[in-house]
C-alpha cells in the first residue's frame, strides 16, 4: 500500500455529532448578528430603487405598508439566504476537517479541499441547486480547470475531482461531465461519510432560535413603521393615495450628471 493511500486511511475519523452541536452553539450567533446588522443598515431609497414599481401597480397594491412589507421582506429573504449560505459553508468545512482533514482552499473559486479514496476533491459550496445562471456556471467550471492545473503543477499524478456541493435540494443527475453536483443528502454524506447527517444537523441549528428571533422581530416592526412613514411623506398625495407618477420618477427617471466645477 503506497504512503499516500495509507495516510488517507489514518486521517479518516468518524464524525462525533457532539462536535457539530458545539460548533453550532458557538457560531450560530454570527448568523443572527449579521441578520440584524443587515436590517439596521437598510435604507428605503436603496431598496426602493431596485424594485419594479409597475409590478406593484399591476398587482393593485393600494397602501404604503403593502409596498414597504413587500420590498423589505424580499430584501430580508434574499439577504438571509446569502448570510446563512456562508454560515453553512463554514459548518461544512468544519465537519469535513473533523472526518477527512479537509481545509478551506486558498485557490480562487474553491471553498474546500480534501483527500478521499486516493483523490483530491475540490469543492465549491452553494446553498441550493438553483444558484446561478449560465455565465456563473461557466465561471465555476473555469475555476475548476484552473484549480486542477494549479494542483497538478506540484503533483502531476494527482487525481483531482471537482464538486459543486449544495447544502439543500436534490439533483438526480450528479455527473455533469466537467464536475459532479451533489445536493442535500448526497452533499452532506460526501463531506462526512454519514448518510444521515443531512437530517441530524437540523435540530442543532435551532439553538436559541426563538431567543434570537425575539430580538429581531421588534427591530423589523420598527423598520416597517419607519419606512412606511418615510414612504407616505415622499410618495403619497395629501388624501393618502399613492402618487405613482412620483414613485416611478424616483425609480426610473434619467438623472442628469452633476456638473463638476
Buried (B, 14 or more C-beta within 10 A) or exposed (E): EEEEEEEBEEBEEEBEBEEBBEBBEEBBEEBBEBBBEBBEEBEBEEBBEEBEBEEBBEEEBEBBBBBBBBBBEEBBEEBBEEBBBBBBBBBBBBBBBBBBBBEBBEBEBBBBBBBBEEEBBBBBBBBBBEBEEEEEBEEBBEBBEBBBEBBBEEEEEBEBBBBBBBBBBBBEEBEBEBBBBBBBBBBBBBBBBBEEBBEBBEEBBEBEEEEBEEEBEEEBEEBBEEBBEBBBEBBBEEEEEBBBEEBBEBBEEEEEEEEEE
